[in-house]
């Protein structure tokens, strides 16, 4: 059965998109298996491989452990013993029960895996070619993206990309980030990451028919129509249940309210929302001066 990967830079709407695709009940949602931080990452029950970098690069040159581990993941085979060897705290055990149950029931009922993983962006070609994934790459407007990262106080450490020679070889645009190693200008670095990721995403989509490039703003402006198209592209059934849940979740006032929600242990960024209102508000997180600077930097 064909797995689905939703990727794109963090804060580009991958959690929202993944949850909406899972709303029809045909997918088992798997949250950020390549996240190098524990909770949601570092779960060998979900992915029995050692993640060493943000944006860990996987390609055919060295993919034996990754192919084995991800074949288990997309086949919904949860590795209980591997999980118990590493994680035994009460939270970890609760997470094991949740994921172990979801994987087992999903496999027995013929559901497919959906990977929501921003850190898989640069490896999206491998997921398409070697795992047979249908891949959706989300690209967000640079001002909204940079504003979200600024609001959260996030930055990027480019050495984590540049220390991966195969990543630099296969995506030469990454080399352009080297002069910014150690730079303290967070806005400049965030936009540089956006430019590189957007160029890589466009190149991947051009080379792999299994990869679809989607603008977050287009999806947020018309979520029902947009998700209907994504369901069709991913081979999912656009049922009355799926439409109803997407409609409720994407028209919820504010950030909590009336859509359906997943509670518990996955710790995604998703919350029910009015996607059009969120779209309108996203551009206001930067000052006019900073927004103008982001536009100029994004154009190169």
Secondary structure, 3 states (H helix, E strand, C coil): CCCEEEECCCCCCHHHHHHHHHCCCCEEEEECCCCCCECCECCCCCCCCCCCCCCCCCCHHHCHHHHHHHHHHHCCCCCHHHHHHHCCCHHHHHHHHHHHHHHHHHHHCCCEEEEECHHHHHHHHHHHHHCCCEEEEEECCHHHHHHHHHHHCCCCCCHHHHCCHHHHHHCHHHHHHHHHCCCCCHHHHHHHHHHHHHHHHHHHHHHCCCEEEEEHHHHHHCHHHHHHHHHHHHCCCCCHHHHHHHHHHCECCCCCCCCCCCCCCCCCCCCCCEHHHHHHHHCCCCCHHHHHHHHHHHHC
